[in-house]
Amino acid sequence: MWEKFRAIFTIPELRQKILFTLILLAVFRIGYQIPLPIVDQEKMAERLQREDNSAFGNLLTKVAVFSAADMRVLTILGLGIMPYISASIILQLLGSVYKPLEDLRKEGETGRKKINEYTRYLTVAICIVQSYFYLRGMTAQGSQASVPLYDTFLVISSTGSPYLHPAWFFTCLAIMTCGTLFVMWLGEQIDEFGIGNGISLLIMAGILAQMPKAMMNFFANMQWQLTGFNGTPGIETLVILLFLFVIVVMGVCFITLGQRQIPTQSAKHVRGRRVFGGSRQYLPLKLNQSGVMPIIFASSMLMLPAFLFQWLGTQTQNATIAAIANSLGQGSSFIYNLLYVALIYFFSYFWMAITFNPKEMAENLKDFGTFIPGYRPGRRTAEHLEKVMIRITYVGAGFLALVAIVPTIISAWLKVDPGVASFYGGTGLLIAVSVAFDLIQKIDSHLVMRDYRGLLEA
């Protein structure tokens, strides 16, 4: 294994790509530590301590998994990459129902560049809207002492509530918007000059960076003795968490690499005295065709109504709206998890429908003189492929749903902090493992191209 790692750094091009990627990830983490110029760090620390176990705090913790940032902390990169992901999701959804976008997707590289341009414009609009509600939410409190900003930047309204001075409000809005665009630019630079998918690596960096903090919080509240699950983590809790960590990692690896291999037979071609073709091969269909996208889509869709009801509850002081906001913001609520699982299944099939075209695949098999034994080329082959894909997508979506609610089960059963459960099992781990596999495969392509053995080879 060490010989394989040594081979990575003996290839100049690969070494430069890896170092360039690490430098940009370090720049991202440094920028993440720079607070907005109006933030009072002492008040911010007090507020974080109060909101750690609240519904709104749990919601922001969940957002941090996908945005590569912690939205509970007011920094110049506070929005992370979530606005760009939201813009990509919106255009991805529109691409399947809006004809002009669908035509652009079929134009190849030219259409892809045009869609990327639209994605950037939409990202700016989403950043402005999210920054507005985010800053309003951070300052819309009952007393000035609860607002984590310096008093010199606050103005007291006629009702006695503090709000951010308009000049500083628009300054912070511009800073946070530019911060998200800078993170988006870092991801694009990694795509072009580094190695791996830039946006995915930024998300994984955000997840891994918060794991040590979650673990330190766990050990700080842990007792090194058997506690009998009395609400305080003990040795038995640690053992179970480690065991579940291994099980989840093994399950994620199994599902990520799992395939349904459909046997195919190529037709024989006689040319002169030689016979070509006639070999048996396999058409691999991934068990989890959509990867981690259904979880990201489902979480993004649930975050919007959660933030909306949270804001409405703050403005109207209505008990019903506050209860709905609490249900959507609390990851342990039955309603939230039910909607979460339903949306994961929906987006798993939706992603399969827009990325897997059985008719096109059947035509390609027919053009190359290949067929599936027992099924006529053309329509029957397409129907068979679609039927198989629907079945394996059901299994893959079920696994994604199970992994997504593992943190809720762990938190409720073992009485551990939701932050610990979310980063050491479940969605965060699924993203980290999936991105790690993608990164390893791209490194392997460089090694194999230069006659080295890949990292995944025995």
C-alpha positions as CSV (number, residue, x, y, z in Angstrom):
1,M,0.0,0.0,0.0
2,W,2.8,2.4,0.9
3,E,4.4,1.7,-2.4
4,K,1.2,2.7,-4.2
5,F,1.1,6.0,-2.3
6,R,4.8,6.6,-3.2
7,A,3.9,6.1,-6.8
8,I,1.3,8.8,-6.7
9,F,4.0,11.5,-5.9
10,T,6.5,10.2,-8.4
11,I,4.2,11.3,-11.3
12,P,4.8,15.1,-11.7
13,E,1.5,15.9,-13.2
14,L,-0.5,14.0,-10.6
15,R,1.6,15.5,-7.8
16,Q,1.0,19.0,-9.0
17,K,-2.8,18.4,-9.2
18,I,-3.0,17.0,-5.7
19,L,-0.9,19.8,-4.2
20,F,-3.0,22.4,-6.1
21,T,-6.2,20.9,-4.7
22,L,-4.9,20.8,-1.2
23,I,-3.8,24.5,-1.4
24,L,-7.3,25.6,-2.6
25,L,-9.0,23.5,0.2
26,A,-6.7,25.2,2.7
27,V,-7.6,28.6,1.3
28,F,-11.3,27.7,1.7
29,R,-10.8,26.7,5.3
30,I,-8.9,29.9,6.1
31,G,-11.6,32.0,4.5
32,Y,-14.2,30.1,6.6
33,Q,-12.5,31.3,9.8
34,I,-12.8,35.0,8.9
35,P,-15.8,36.6,10.6
36,L,-18.0,39.4,9.2
37,P,-16.7,42.8,10.3
38,I,-19.8,43.4,12.5
39,V,-19.7,40.2,14.6
40,D,-19.1,40.3,18.4
41,Q,-17.3,37.0,19.0
42,E,-18.3,36.8,22.7
43,K,-22.0,37.3,22.0
44,M,-21.7,34.8,19.1
45,A,-20.2,32.2,21.5
46,E,-23.1,32.7,24.0
47,R,-25.7,32.4,21.2
48,L,-24.1,29.2,19.9
49,Q,-24.2,27.7,23.4
50,R,-27.9,28.5,23.7
51,E,-28.9,27.2,20.3
52,D,-26.9,24.0,20.2
53,N,-29.8,21.8,21.1
54,S,-32.6,24.0,19.7
55,A,-34.7,23.1,16.6
56,F,-33.2,26.0,14.7
57,G,-29.7,25.0,15.8
58,N,-30.2,21.4,14.7
59,L,-31.5,22.7,11.3
60,L,-28.4,24.9,10.8
61,T,-26.2,21.9,11.8
62,K,-27.9,19.8,9.0
63,V,-27.4,22.7,6.5
64,A,-23.7,22.6,7.4
65,V,-23.3,19.1,6.1
66,F,-24.3,20.2,2.5
67,S,-23.1,23.8,2.4
68,A,-19.5,23.2,3.4
69,A,-20.0,25.9,6.1
70,D,-21.5,26.3,9.5
71,M,-24.4,28.8,9.2
72,R,-24.5,29.3,12.9
73,V,-21.3,31.3,12.6
74,L,-21.3,34.7,10.8
75,T,-18.3,34.5,8.5
76,I,-17.5,35.9,5.0
77,L,-18.1,32.3,3.6
78,G,-21.1,31.8,5.9
79,L,-23.4,30.6,3.1
80,G,-20.9,28.1,1.8
81,I,-21.7,26.4,-1.5
82,M,-25.4,25.8,-0.8
83,P,-26.7,28.6,-3.1
84,Y,-24.8,27.1,-6.0
85,I,-26.1,23.6,-5.2
86,S,-29.7,25.0,-5.0
87,A,-29.2,26.8,-8.4
88,S,-27.9,23.6,-9.9
89,I,-30.9,21.6,-8.5
90,I,-33.4,24.1,-9.9
91,L,-31.9,24.1,-13.4
92,Q,-31.6,20.3,-13.3
93,L,-35.3,20.0,-12.5
94,L,-36.2,22.6,-15.1
95,G,-34.1,20.8,-17.7
96,S,-36.5,17.9,-17.7
97,V,-39.7,20.0,-18.1
98,Y,-38.6,23.2,-19.9
99,K,-37.9,22.6,-23.6
100,P,-35.2,25.3,-24.2
101,L,-33.1,24.0,-21.3
102,E,-33.7,20.4,-22.5
103,D,-32.4,21.4,-25.9
104,L,-29.4,23.1,-24.4
105,R,-28.5,19.9,-22.5
106,K,-28.4,18.0,-25.9
107,E,-26.0,20.5,-27.5
108,G,-23.0,18.9,-25.8
109,E,-20.1,21.2,-24.5
110,T,-21.7,24.4,-25.9
111,G,-25.0,23.8,-24.1
112,R,-23.2,22.8,-20.9
113,K,-21.3,26.1,-20.8
114,K,-24.5,28.0,-21.4
115,I,-26.2,26.2,-18.6
116,N,-23.2,26.8,-16.3
117,E,-23.6,30.5,-17.1
118,Y,-27.3,30.5,-16.2
119,T,-26.4,28.6,-13.0
120,R,-23.9,31.4,-11.9
121,Y,-26.5,34.1,-12.5
122,L,-29.1,32.1,-10.5
123,T,-26.6,31.6,-7.8
124,V,-26.1,35.3,-7.4
125,A,-29.9,35.8,-7.1
126,I,-30.2,33.0,-4.5
127,C,-27.2,34.4,-2.5
128,I,-28.9,37.8,-2.3
129,V,-32.2,36.3,-1.1
130,Q,-30.6,33.9,1.4
131,S,-28.2,36.5,2.8
132,Y,-31.1,38.9,3.3
133,F,-33.2,36.3,5.3
134,Y,-30.1,35.0,7.0
135,L,-29.0,38.4,8.3
136,R,-32.6,39.3,9.3
137,G,-32.9,36.1,11.2
138,M,-29.7,36.7,13.0
139,T,-30.8,40.2,14.2
140,A,-34.5,39.6,14.7
141,Q,-34.4,38.8,18.4
142,G,-36.2,40.0,21.4
143,S,-33.3,41.8,23.1
144,Q,-30.2,43.5,22.0
145,A,-28.1,41.2,24.2
146,S,-29.1,38.2,22.2
147,V,-27.9,39.7,18.9
148,P,-24.3,38.5,18.2
149,L,-23.3,41.9,16.6
150,Y,-21.4,44.9,18.0
151,D,-23.8,47.5,19.5
152,T,-22.3,50.3,17.3
153,F,-23.8,48.6,14.1
154,L,-27.3,48.1,15.6
155,V,-30.2,50.4,15.5
156,I,-33.1,50.1,18.0
157,S,-36.6,50.2,16.4
158,S,-39.6,51.8,17.9
159,T,-40.7,48.5,19.4
160,G,-37.4,48.1,21.2
161,S,-36.0,45.3,18.8
162,P,-32.5,45.8,17.4
163,Y,-31.8,45.6,13.7
164,L,-28.6,46.0,11.6
165,H,-27.9,49.5,10.2
166,P,-28.9,49.6,6.5
167,A,-25.4,50.5,5.3
168,W,-23.8,47.6,7.2
169,F,-26.7,45.4,6.2
170,F,-26.1,45.8,2.5
171,T,-22.3,45.6,3.0
172,C,-22.6,42.2,4.8
173,L,-25.1,41.1,2.1
174,A,-22.5,41.9,-0.6
175,I,-19.7,40.2,1.4
176,M,-21.6,37.0,1.8
177,T,-22.7,36.9,-1.8
178,C,-19.1,37.4,-3.0
179,G,-18.0,34.8,-0.5
180,T,-20.2,32.1,-2.1
181,L,-19.1,33.1,-5.6
182,F,-15.5,32.8,-4.4
183,V,-16.2,29.3,-3.0
184,M,-17.9,28.4,-6.4
185,W,-14.8,29.7,-8.2
186,L,-12.5,27.6,-6.0
187,G,-14.6,24.5,-6.9
188,E,-14.3,25.3,-10.6
189,Q,-10.5,25.8,-10.3
190,I,-10.2,22.4,-8.7
191,D,-12.2,20.9,-11.5
192,E,-10.0,22.4,-14.2
193,F,-6.5,22.3,-12.6
194,G,-6.8,20.0,-9.6
195,I,-8.1,16.5,-9.2
196,G,-11.6,15.3,-8.3
197,N,-14.9,17.1,-8.3
198,G,-14.3,20.6,-6.8
199,I,-17.7,21.2,-5.3
200,S,-17.9,17.7,-3.8
201,L,-14.4,18.0,-2.3
202,L,-15.4,21.4,-0.7
203,I,-18.4,19.7,0.9
204,M,-16.3,16.8,2.1
205,A,-13.7,19.2,3.5
206,G,-16.5,21.0,5.5
207,I,-17.7,17.7,6.8
208,L,-14.3,16.4,7.9
209,A,-13.3,19.7,9.4
210,Q,-16.3,19.5,11.8
211,M,-15.8,15.9,12.8
212,P,-12.9,16.6,15.3
213,K,-15.1,19.3,17.1
214,A,-18.0,16.9,17.3
215,M,-15.8,14.2,18.7
216,M,-14.2,16.5,21.3
217,N,-17.7,17.5,22.4
218,F,-18.6,13.9,22.8
219,F,-15.5,13.0,24.9
220,A,-16.0,16.2,27.0
221,N,-19.5,14.9,28.1
222,M,-18.5,11.2,28.3
223,Q,-17.9,9.3,31.5
224,W,-15.3,6.5,31.3
225,Q,-17.5,4.0,32.9
226,L,-20.7,2.0,32.3
227,T,-23.6,4.4,32.5
228,G,-26.4,2.1,31.5
229,F,-27.7,4.5,28.9
230,N,-28.9,7.0,31.5
231,G,-28.5,10.0,29.2
232,T,-24.8,10.4,29.8
233,P,-22.5,8.8,27.2
234,G,-20.4,6.0,28.7
235,I,-18.0,3.2,27.5
236,E,-20.9,1.2,26.1
237,T,-22.0,4.2,24.0
238,L,-18.6,4.6,22.6
239,V,-18.3,0.9,21.7
240,I,-21.7,0.9,19.9
241,L,-20.8,4.1,18.0
242,L,-17.6,2.6,16.8
243,F,-19.4,-0.6,15.8
244,L,-22.1,1.4,13.9
245,F,-19.4,3.5,12.3
246,V,-17.8,0.4,10.8
247,I,-21.1,-1.1,9.7
248,V,-22.2,2.1,8.0
249,V,-18.9,2.5,6.2
250,M,-19.1,-1.2,5.0
251,G,-22.7,-0.7,3.9
252,V,-21.9,2.5,2.0
253,C,-18.9,0.9,0.3
254,F,-21.0,-2.1,-0.6
255,I,-23.9,-0.1,-2.1
256,T,-21.6,2.5,-3.8
257,L,-19.7,-0.3,-5.6
258,G,-22.7,-2.7,-6.0
259,Q,-23.8,-3.5,-9.6
260,R,-26.5,-5.5,-11.3
261,Q,-24.7,-7.2,-14.2
262,I,-27.0,-8.0,-17.1
263,P,-25.6,-10.6,-19.4
264,T,-25.2,-9.6,-23.1
265,Q,-24.3,-11.5,-26.2
266,S,-22.6,-9.9,-29.2
267,A,-23.6,-11.2,-32.7
268,K,-21.0,-13.2,-34.7
269,H,-19.6,-11.6,-37.9
270,V,-17.9,-13.6,-40.5
271,R,-15.3,-11.8,-42.6
272,G,-13.5,-14.1,-45.0
273,R,-12.3,-17.0,-43.0
274,R,-12.3,-15.2,-39.6
275,V,-15.2,-15.0,-37.2
276,F,-15.6,-11.8,-35.0
277,G,-17.8,-11.3,-32.0
278,G,-20.0,-13.9,-30.4
279,S,-18.5,-13.2,-26.9
280,R,-20.6,-12.9,-23.7
281,Q,-20.2,-9.8,-21.7
282,Y,-22.1,-7.9,-19.0
283,L,-23.9,-4.6,-18.9
284,P,-23.2,-3.1,-15.4
285,L,-26.1,-1.1,-13.8
286,K,-25.1,0.6,-10.5
287,L,-27.3,-0.3,-7.5
288,N,-27.2,3.3,-6.4
289,Q,-27.4,5.0,-9.8
290,S,-28.1,8.5,-8.3
291,G,-25.3,8.5,-5.7
292,V,-25.8,11.0,-2.9
293,M,-27.9,13.4,-5.0
294,P,-31.3,12.3,-3.7
295,I,-30.3,13.1,-0.1
296,I,-28.9,16.5,-1.1
297,F,-32.1,17.2,-3.1
298,A,-34.4,16.0,-0.3
299,S,-32.5,18.0,2.4
300,S,-32.5,21.1,0.3
301,M,-36.2,20.9,-0.3
302,L,-36.9,20.4,3.4
303,M,-34.7,23.3,4.4
304,L,-36.7,25.9,2.4
305,P,-40.1,25.4,4.3
306,A,-38.2,25.0,7.6
307,F,-36.5,28.4,7.1
308,L,-39.8,29.9,5.8
309,F,-41.9,28.7,8.8
310,Q,-39.1,29.7,11.2
311,W,-39.2,33.3,9.8
312,L,-43.0,33.4,9.8
313,G,-43.1,32.2,13.4
314,T,-40.7,34.9,14.4
315,Q,-42.7,37.6,12.6
316,T,-46.2,36.5,13.6
317,Q,-45.6,34.8,17.0
318,N,-48.2,32.3,15.9
319,A,-48.2,29.1,18.0
320,T,-49.3,26.8,15.1
321,I,-46.6,28.2,12.7
322,A,-44.0,27.8,15.5
323,A,-45.0,24.2,16.0
324,I,-44.7,23.5,12.3
325,A,-41.3,25.2,12.2
326,N,-40.2,23.1,15.2
327,S,-41.3,19.9,13.5
328,L,-39.5,20.7,10.3
329,G,-36.4,22.0,12.1
330,Q,-36.1,19.1,14.5
331,G,-34.5,16.1,12.7
332,S,-35.9,13.7,15.3
333,S,-39.6,14.5,14.6
334,F,-41.7,11.8,12.9
335,I,-43.1,14.3,10.3
336,Y,-39.6,15.4,9.3
337,N,-38.3,11.9,8.8
338,L,-41.4,10.7,7.0
339,L,-41.1,13.6,4.5
340,Y,-37.3,13.0,4.3
341,V,-37.7,9.3,3.3
342,A,-40.5,10.1,0.8
343,L,-38.4,12.8,-0.9
344,I,-35.4,10.5,-1.0
345,Y,-37.4,7.9,-2.9
346,F,-39.0,10.5,-5.2
347,F,-35.6,12.0,-6.1
348,S,-34.0,8.6,-6.5
349,Y,-36.5,7.7,-9.2
350,F,-36.4,11.2,-10.6
351,W,-32.6,11.2,-10.9
352,M,-32.8,7.7,-12.5
353,A,-35.4,9.0,-15.0
354,I,-33.3,11.9,-16.2
355,T,-29.9,10.2,-16.3
356,F,-30.9,6.7,-17.4
357,N,-32.5,6.3,-20.9
358,P,-33.4,2.7,-21.6
359,K,-34.5,3.4,-25.1
360,E,-31.2,5.0,-26.0
361,M,-29.2,2.2,-24.4
362,A,-31.3,-0.4,-26.2
363,E,-30.6,1.3,-29.5
364,N,-26.9,1.5,-28.8
365,L,-26.8,-2.2,-28.0
366,K,-28.7,-2.9,-31.3
367,D,-26.3,-0.7,-33.3
368,F,-23.3,-2.5,-32.0
369,G,-24.8,-5.9,-32.7
370,T,-25.3,-6.8,-29.0
371,F,-28.4,-8.2,-27.5
372,I,-29.7,-9.5,-24.1
373,P,-30.4,-13.2,-24.3
374,G,-34.2,-13.9,-24.2
375,Y,-35.2,-10.4,-25.3
376,R,-35.6,-9.1,-28.8
377,P,-33.5,-5.9,-29.6
378,G,-35.3,-2.6,-29.5
379,R,-38.5,-2.1,-27.5
380,R,-38.4,-5.4,-25.5
381,T,-34.8,-4.8,-24.5
382,A,-35.7,-1.2,-23.4
383,E,-38.6,-2.5,-21.3
384,H,-36.4,-5.1,-19.6
385,L,-33.7,-2.5,-18.8
386,E,-36.3,-0.1,-17.4
387,K,-37.9,-2.9,-15.3
388,V,-34.5,-3.9,-13.8
389,M,-33.6,-0.3,-13.1
390,I,-36.9,0.4,-11.3
391,R,-36.2,-2.6,-9.0
392,I,-32.6,-1.8,-8.2
393,T,-33.5,1.9,-7.7
394,Y,-36.0,0.8,-5.0
395,V,-33.3,-1.0,-3.1
396,G,-30.8,1.8,-3.6
397,A,-33.3,4.4,-2.4
398,G,-34.2,2.3,0.6
399,F,-30.5,2.1,1.6
400,L,-30.2,5.9,1.2
401,A,-33.2,6.5,3.3
402,L,-31.9,4.2,6.0
403,V,-28.5,5.9,6.0
404,A,-30.1,9.3,6.1
405,I,-32.1,8.6,9.3
406,V,-29.3,6.7,11.1
407,P,-28.2,9.9,12.9
408,T,-31.8,10.3,14.2
409,I,-31.9,6.7,15.5
410,I,-28.5,7.0,17.1
411,S,-29.3,10.3,18.7
412,A,-32.6,9.1,20.1
413,W,-31.4,5.7,21.2
414,L,-28.0,6.5,22.6
415,K,-28.8,10.0,23.9
416,V,-25.8,11.5,22.1
417,D,-25.6,15.0,20.6
418,P,-27.2,15.3,17.1
419,G,-23.9,16.8,15.9
420,V,-22.0,13.7,16.8
421,A,-24.5,11.4,15.3
422,S,-24.8,13.3,12.1
423,F,-21.1,13.4,11.4
424,Y,-20.1,9.9,12.6
425,G,-22.8,8.0,10.8
426,G,-25.4,8.8,8.2
427,T,-25.5,11.4,5.5
428,G,-22.2,13.1,6.2
429,L,-20.4,9.8,6.2
430,L,-22.2,8.8,2.9
431,I,-21.0,12.0,1.2
432,A,-17.5,11.6,2.5
433,V,-17.2,8.0,1.4
434,S,-18.8,8.6,-2.0
435,V,-16.5,11.6,-2.7
436,A,-13.5,9.6,-1.5
437,F,-14.3,6.7,-3.9
438,D,-14.6,9.2,-6.8
439,L,-11.3,10.8,-5.9
440,I,-9.6,7.4,-5.7
441,Q,-10.9,6.4,-9.1
442,K,-9.6,9.6,-10.7
443,I,-6.2,9.0,-9.1
444,D,-6.3,5.4,-10.3
445,S,-6.9,6.6,-13.9
446,H,-3.6,8.5,-13.7
447,L,-1.7,5.5,-12.2
448,V,-3.1,2.9,-14.7
449,M,-2.3,5.2,-17.6
450,R,1.4,5.1,-16.6
451,D,1.4,1.3,-16.0
452,Y,1.1,1.6,-12.2
453,R,-1.3,-0.5,-10.1
454,G,-4.4,1.3,-8.9
455,L,-5.1,2.0,-5.3
456,L,-8.1,-0.3,-5.4
457,E,-6.3,-3.2,-7.0
458,A,-5.2,-6.1,-4.8
